């Protein structure tokens, strides 16, 4: 890869990260019940991704029945991850919501030996403790009635669900295109969540269309597709480190669009959590 091409791919990776970062502000801002937001996000993203797959001639065939079950279970975990993440954003703020979800690289490292033949690395205990200290600093007070603490706990739960989804997919479906994987997951999720449209208030959609379309198209379809495609050109560590700037972008957007001002606790706790992401990204790459 020549220098100009490398810079172009790097720029696209940063743009992809920026697009995915919009989930924080949009998740906090969109005024509808969380499961309904996720249904619209999934259904519209499925349409956009299907059009993209057909346009690019991406093979949509699922090889085996076992993989069908894997796709389905991964979609359920992705839905759980998105719903708990958006609850975190609404209960706390964008900074706490996004930073708590970014505990996922260390959670993946801790859970991986349970899903594969990977040996347990004692260093992950140290990184896990760093993350716990970061979460402790982020939490304004340990009152379970506090929206900030509830948001933080939902964010960590979201990170666990996301980690399990990644580990499920990693073990079974290395043979598939990333965009095709995303299409099936959002399509399955939109079917699973469809019954909720009958029980929850959806009347607000008329005023929320522009933001829902942004969430489905920019954040989900384009952002995630660009990010997955960028993995062809970069080591996982590079993508991981650049990806860890998502909360930074999210906090900046929340400052300008939602007037959310992060506290010193947010900066210190966030720096510890993101520091572990960078350390784990570099270490995991050296060990390959």
C-alpha positions as CSV (number, residue, x, y, z in Angstrom):
1,X,0.0,0.0,0.0
2,X,1.6,3.3,-1.0
3,X,1.5,6.3,1.2
4,X,-1.4,8.1,-0.5
5,X,-3.5,5.0,-0.5
6,X,-2.7,4.4,3.1
7,X,-3.7,7.9,4.1
8,X,-7.0,7.5,2.1
9,X,-7.8,4.3,3.9
10,X,-6.9,5.9,7.2
11,X,-9.2,8.9,6.5
12,X,-12.0,6.5,5.6
13,X,-11.5,4.6,8.9
14,X,-11.6,7.9,10.9
15,X,-14.8,8.9,9.0
16,X,-16.4,5.5,9.7
17,X,-15.5,6.0,13.4
18,X,-17.0,9.5,13.3
19,X,-20.2,8.2,11.7
20,X,-20.6,5.4,14.3
21,X,-20.0,8.0,17.0
22,X,-23.3,9.7,16.0
23,X,-25.2,6.9,17.8
24,X,-24.6,8.7,21.2
25,X,-26.2,12.0,20.3
26,X,-29.0,10.4,18.2
27,X,-29.7,7.8,20.8
28,X,-30.1,10.5,23.5
29,X,-32.0,13.0,21.3
30,X,-34.6,10.8,19.5
31,X,-37.8,11.1,21.4
32,X,-39.4,7.6,21.2
33,X,-39.4,4.4,23.3
34,X,-36.0,2.8,23.0
35,X,-37.2,-0.6,21.5
36,X,-39.1,1.3,18.9
37,X,-36.0,3.4,18.0
38,X,-34.1,0.1,17.6
39,X,-36.9,-1.4,15.4
40,X,-36.7,1.6,13.0
41,X,-32.9,1.5,13.1
42,X,-32.9,-2.2,12.2
43,X,-35.7,-2.2,9.6
44,X,-34.3,0.8,7.7
45,X,-30.7,-0.4,7.9
46,X,-31.8,-3.8,6.6
47,X,-33.3,-2.1,3.5
48,X,-30.2,0.1,3.0
49,X,-27.9,-2.9,3.4
50,X,-29.9,-5.2,1.2
51,X,-29.8,-2.6,-1.6
52,X,-26.0,-2.3,-1.1
53,X,-25.5,-6.1,-1.1
54,X,-27.5,-6.4,-4.4
55,X,-25.7,-3.5,-6.0
56,X,-22.3,-4.9,-5.1
57,X,-23.3,-8.5,-5.9
58,X,-22.5,-9.7,-2.4
59,X,-23.4,-13.3,-1.9
60,X,-26.4,-13.6,0.6
61,X,-26.4,-17.4,0.8
62,X,-26.0,-18.9,4.3
63,X,-23.9,-22.1,4.0
64,X,-25.3,-24.2,6.8
65,X,-28.2,-24.5,9.2
66,X,-25.8,-24.1,12.1
67,X,-24.7,-20.7,10.7
68,X,-28.4,-19.7,10.5
69,X,-28.7,-20.3,14.3
70,X,-25.5,-18.4,14.9
71,X,-26.9,-15.4,12.9
72,X,-30.1,-15.5,14.8
73,X,-28.4,-15.7,18.3
74,X,-26.0,-12.9,17.2
75,X,-29.0,-10.7,16.2
76,X,-30.6,-11.3,19.6
77,X,-27.4,-10.2,21.4
78,X,-27.0,-7.2,19.1
79,X,-30.6,-6.2,19.8
80,X,-29.9,-6.5,23.6
81,X,-26.7,-4.5,23.1
82,X,-28.4,-1.7,21.2
83,X,-31.4,-1.4,23.6
84,X,-29.4,-1.4,26.8
85,X,-26.9,1.1,25.2
86,X,-29.8,3.5,24.3
87,X,-31.2,3.1,27.8
88,X,-27.8,4.0,29.1
89,X,-27.7,7.2,27.0
90,X,-31.2,8.2,28.1
91,X,-30.7,7.5,31.8
92,X,-27.2,9.1,32.1
93,X,-25.5,11.2,29.4
94,X,-23.7,10.6,26.2
95,X,-20.2,10.5,27.9
96,X,-21.1,7.9,30.5
97,X,-23.2,5.9,28.1
98,X,-20.4,5.6,25.5
99,X,-17.5,5.2,27.9
100,X,-19.2,2.4,29.8
101,X,-19.9,0.5,26.6
102,X,-16.2,0.8,25.7
103,X,-15.3,-1.6,28.4
104,X,-16.1,-4.3,25.8
105,X,-12.5,-4.9,24.5
106,X,-11.4,-6.0,28.0
107,X,-14.6,-8.0,28.5
108,X,-14.0,-9.8,25.2
109,X,-10.4,-10.6,26.4
110,X,-11.7,-12.0,29.7
111,X,-14.5,-14.1,28.1
112,X,-12.6,-15.4,25.1
113,X,-11.1,-18.5,26.8
114,X,-14.7,-19.6,27.5
115,X,-15.6,-19.5,23.8
116,X,-12.4,-20.8,22.2
117,X,-9.1,-22.6,23.0
118,X,-7.4,-19.3,23.8
119,X,-5.3,-19.5,27.0
120,X,-6.2,-17.2,29.8
121,X,-3.8,-14.2,30.0
122,X,-3.2,-13.0,33.6
123,X,-2.6,-9.5,32.2
124,X,-6.3,-9.3,31.4
125,X,-7.0,-9.3,35.2
126,X,-4.8,-6.2,35.5
127,X,-6.7,-4.5,32.5
128,X,-10.0,-5.6,34.0
129,X,-9.1,-4.0,37.3
130,X,-8.1,-0.8,35.4
131,X,-11.5,-0.8,33.8
132,X,-13.3,-1.3,37.1
133,X,-11.4,1.6,38.6
134,X,-12.4,3.7,35.5
135,X,-16.0,2.7,36.0
136,X,-15.8,3.5,39.8
137,X,-14.5,7.0,38.9
138,X,-17.2,7.5,36.3
139,X,-20.0,6.7,38.7
140,X,-21.0,10.0,40.4
141,X,-22.5,8.1,43.4
142,X,-23.4,4.6,44.2
143,X,-27.1,5.3,44.7
144,X,-29.1,2.8,42.6
145,X,-31.9,5.4,42.3
146,X,-29.4,7.7,40.5
147,X,-30.1,7.9,36.7
148,X,-26.3,8.3,36.2
149,X,-25.5,5.0,38.0
150,X,-28.4,3.2,36.2
151,X,-27.1,4.5,32.9
152,X,-23.6,3.3,33.7
153,X,-24.8,-0.2,34.7
154,X,-26.9,-0.4,31.5
155,X,-23.8,0.6,29.5
156,X,-21.6,-2.2,31.1
157,X,-24.4,-4.7,30.4
158,X,-24.5,-3.5,26.8
159,X,-20.8,-4.1,26.6
160,X,-21.2,-7.6,27.9
161,X,-23.9,-8.4,25.3
162,X,-21.8,-6.9,22.6
163,X,-18.8,-8.9,23.6
164,X,-20.8,-12.2,23.6
165,X,-22.1,-11.3,20.1
166,X,-18.6,-10.7,18.8
167,X,-17.3,-14.0,20.3
168,X,-20.3,-16.0,18.8
169,X,-19.7,-14.6,15.3
170,X,-15.9,-15.0,15.5
171,X,-16.1,-18.7,16.1
172,X,-18.5,-19.6,13.4
173,X,-18.8,-17.2,10.5
174,X,-15.3,-16.2,9.3
175,X,-16.4,-17.2,5.7
176,X,-19.0,-14.4,5.3
177,X,-18.9,-10.8,4.0
178,X,-19.1,-8.3,6.9
179,X,-21.9,-6.3,5.2
180,X,-23.9,-9.5,4.6
181,X,-23.5,-10.4,8.3
182,X,-24.8,-7.0,9.3
183,X,-27.7,-7.2,6.9
184,X,-28.9,-10.5,8.3
185,X,-28.6,-9.4,11.9
186,X,-30.6,-6.2,11.4
187,X,-33.2,-8.0,9.3
188,X,-33.7,-10.7,12.0
189,X,-33.8,-8.1,14.7
190,X,-36.4,-6.0,12.9
191,X,-38.6,-9.2,12.7
192,X,-38.1,-10.0,16.4
193,X,-39.0,-6.5,17.6
194,X,-41.9,-6.0,15.2
195,X,-44.6,-7.1,17.7
196,X,-43.6,-4.2,20.0
197,X,-45.0,-1.8,17.4
198,X,-48.5,-2.9,18.6
199,X,-47.8,-2.3,22.3
200,X,-45.6,0.8,22.4
201,X,-46.3,4.4,21.4
202,X,-45.0,5.0,17.9
203,X,-46.9,8.2,17.2
204,X,-43.8,10.4,17.5
205,X,-42.2,8.9,14.4
206,X,-43.7,11.7,12.2
207,X,-41.4,14.3,13.9
208,X,-38.4,11.9,14.3
209,X,-38.0,10.6,10.7
210,X,-34.9,12.7,9.8
211,X,-33.0,11.5,13.0
212,X,-34.1,7.9,12.6
213,X,-33.0,7.9,8.9
214,X,-29.6,9.4,10.0
215,X,-29.3,6.6,12.7
216,X,-30.1,3.8,10.2
217,X,-28.2,5.1,7.2
218,X,-25.2,7.1,8.6
219,X,-24.5,5.4,11.9
220,X,-25.6,1.8,11.1
221,X,-25.5,1.0,7.4
222,X,-22.6,3.3,6.2
223,X,-20.6,3.7,9.4
224,X,-20.5,-0.1,10.3
225,X,-20.0,-1.1,6.6
226,X,-17.0,1.3,6.2
227,X,-15.5,0.2,9.5
228,X,-15.7,-3.5,8.6
229,X,-14.3,-2.9,5.2
230,X,-11.4,-0.9,6.7
231,X,-10.3,-4.1,8.5
232,X,-8.9,-5.3,5.2
233,X,-6.3,-2.6,5.2
234,X,-5.3,-2.3,8.8
235,X,-4.3,-4.5,11.7
236,X,-7.0,-5.1,14.2
237,X,-5.0,-3.1,16.7
238,X,-5.0,0.0,14.5
239,X,-8.7,-0.3,13.9
240,X,-9.3,-0.9,17.6
241,X,-7.2,2.2,18.7
242,X,-8.9,4.5,16.1
243,X,-12.3,2.9,17.0
244,X,-11.7,3.8,20.7
245,X,-12.0,7.5,19.7
246,X,-15.7,7.0,19.3
247,X,-16.6,8.2,22.9
248,X,-14.3,11.2,22.3
249,X,-16.2,12.2,19.1
250,X,-19.5,11.4,20.9
251,X,-18.6,13.7,23.9
252,X,-17.7,16.5,21.5
253,X,-20.9,16.1,19.6
254,X,-22.9,16.0,22.8
255,X,-21.2,19.3,23.9
256,X,-22.2,21.1,20.7
257,X,-25.7,19.6,20.1
258,X,-27.0,18.7,23.5
259,X,-25.0,21.1,25.7
260,X,-23.7,18.3,27.8
261,X,-20.5,19.3,29.7
262,X,-18.4,16.3,30.9
263,X,-17.0,16.5,34.5
264,X,-13.5,15.9,35.6
265,X,-14.6,12.4,36.8
266,X,-15.7,11.6,33.2
267,X,-12.3,12.6,31.8
268,X,-10.3,10.6,34.4
269,X,-12.5,7.5,34.3
270,X,-12.8,7.7,30.6
271,X,-9.1,8.0,30.1
272,X,-8.5,4.8,32.2
273,X,-11.1,2.9,30.2
274,X,-9.8,4.0,26.8
275,X,-6.3,3.5,28.0
276,X,-7.0,-0.2,28.5
277,X,-8.5,-0.4,25.0
278,X,-5.3,1.0,23.5
279,X,-3.1,-1.4,25.6
280,X,-5.2,-4.4,24.8
281,X,-5.2,-3.5,21.0
282,X,-1.4,-3.2,20.9
283,X,-0.9,-6.4,23.0
284,X,-3.3,-8.5,21.1
285,X,-1.6,-7.5,17.8
286,X,1.9,-8.3,19.0
287,X,0.8,-11.8,20.2
288,X,-0.5,-12.8,16.8
